[in-house]
Amino acid sequence: MAQDMTLLWGSGSPPCWRIMIMLEEKELKGYNQKLLSFEKKEHKSKEVLDINPRGQFPAFKYKDYILNESYAACLFLEIQYKSQGTKLTPDCPMELALMYQRMFEGFSLLQKTGQVLYYDYNVPENERHESARTRNKEALTTEVKLWEGYLASSSGFLTGKTFSLSDVTVFPNIAYLFRSGLCEKRYPNLAKYYNGLKDRPSIKANWPPHWKESCECQVLLKDI
Amino acid sequence: MAQDMTLLWGSGSPPCWRIMIMLEEKELKGYNQKLLSFEKKEHKSKEVLDINPRGQFPAFKYKDYILNESYAACLFLEIQYKSQGTKLTPDCPMELALMYQRMFEGFSLLQKTGQVLYYDYNVPENERHESARTRNKEALTTEVKLWEGYLASSSGFLTGKTFSLSDVTVFPNIAYLFRSGLCEKRYPNLAKYYNGLKDRPSIKANWPPHWKESCECQVLLKDI
């Protein structure tokens, strides 16, 4: 039982989902967790700020160690629980190099997705420009096409022949694209990857609860 | 001799500098390297694009493995050369957790620095707003204060009592702040950290060549 861990999370946040997938893969059950609300601005509440001074989800503690950065939490848990649950780091140097490379390219994908989806949230009304929206969409399209190419020869995983840290960290980003309306027909390799992993127990058990309902946001990326 | 590695880099790029520090700490000398020019847009040249499809520095290859993402390169080299050169990963779980946490918080610091320094580069003239400049500066100030606090009890390193991957990855970000005019008197802990490490051989040997000359950019962060 992982009662010495605490996760404060928001539904639909890829960083939160990463940690939850990681905990599940490492068979770390029974941790303290609390679903909080973005809409109610609970990421700026005292209980979150006490752990995460930037006021962001997730706020994650392992014993007394603060690991709010989801990549930090995943890399740490993989070392701490090396021989427990799924082995998520390949031994083969070629696969290892590719795993790390794709993990960190994931930042680029999530950043460009955020620039499109959160434009109105991040940019005050009097500073918005259609030209910026167009540029952001073009940058995201170029990025998504890159990943579509990466997955052309996939064996069901992002890198190598088994589920690894690259899937733990990047799958939530890709799921977020499809939740936001990315066209499965236009990106068949991404769609195949997504559909092949969405029922994996660690992923399915932690599917963002509010994604079970439909939402206007589901068309935002239809042109990408 | 590390003749099976190739690095195409730009002067002053924190991601490039990270890889160079890492190679030096791991005693990997004699790698193929080529200094290219941002001004001449050589990051969009064929030789860079052949390795890095995003057209960014660094473009880095280890044998046939592409490791353009600097964090990926550092984590990979640390595993591949575990017992060669400096040991950069602590054994103590508490130090390990903090090392990873600060490494990934480094993304936040670099991103907020970039939003201030590259505003004119990234935003076309007709989309610029003074209110956005002010907001970006405020966000960076908040971020820099956080790091100033983190370093209050430093023993000369970002985490723990020895030079680690957190220093390899975050020192270039902090050096970049001071290069851009951050006030040493206003941030004494950051300045102490910076001055304590700037003559470390791996760092000094790879100091961005163009930083040896003065530049208008050296006042850009004076108000932060």
Chai-1 contact restraints between the chains, C-beta under 6 A:
chainA,res_idxA,chainB,res_idxB,connection_type,confidence,min_distance_angstrom,max_distance_angstrom,comment,restraint_id
A,Y65,B,M94,contact,1.0,0.0,6.0,A-B,restraint_1
A,Y65,B,A97,contact,1.0,0.0,6.0,A-B,restraint_2
A,L67,B,A97,contact,1.0,0.0,6.0,A-B,restraint_3
A,L67,B,Q101,contact,1.0,0.0,6.0,A-B,restraint_4
A,E69,B,Q101,contact,1.0,0.0,6.0,A-B,restraint_5
A,E69,B,F104,contact,1.0,0.0,6.0,A-B,restraint_6
A,Y71,B,F104,contact,1.0,0.0,6.0,A-B,restraint_7
A,A72,B,Y100,contact,1.0,0.0,6.0,A-B,restraint_8
A,A72,B,Q101,contact,1.0,0.0,6.0,A-B,restraint_9
A,A72,B,F104,contact,1.0,0.0,6.0,A-B,restraint_10
A,L75,B,Y100,contact,1.0,0.0,6.0,A-B,restraint_11
A,F76,B,A97,contact,1.0,0.0,6.0,A-B,restraint_12
A,F76,B,Y100,contact,1.0,0.0,6.0,A-B,restraint_13
A,M94,B,Y65,contact,1.0,0.0,6.0,A-B,restraint_14
A,A97,B,Y65,contact,1.0,0.0,6.0,A-B,restraint_15
A,A97,B,L67,contact,1.0,0.0,6.0,A-B,restraint_16
A,A97,B,F76,contact,1.0,0.0,6.0,A-B,restraint_17
A,Y100,B,A72,contact,1.0,0.0,6.0,A-B,restraint_18
A,Y100,B,L75,contact,1.0,0.0,6.0,A-B,restraint_19
A,Y100,B,F76,contact,1.0,0.0,6.0,A-B,restraint_20
A,Q101,B,L67,contact,1.0,0.0,6.0,A-B,restraint_21
A,Q101,B,E69,contact,1.0,0.0,6.0,A-B,restraint_22
A,Q101,B,A72,contact,1.0,0.0,6.0,A-B,restraint_23
A,F104,B,E69,contact,1.0,0.0,6.0,A-B,restraint_24
A,F104,B,Y71,contact,1.0,0.0,6.0,A-B,restraint_25
A,F104,B,A72,contact,1.0,0.0,6.0,A-B,restraint_26
A,E127,B,H129,contact,1.0,0.0,6.0,A-B,restraint_27
A,E127,B,A132,contact,1.0,0.0,6.0,A-B,restraint_28
A,H129,B,E127,contact,1.0,0.0,6.0,A-B,restraint_29
A,A132,B,E127,contact,1.0,0.0,6.0,A-B,restraint_30
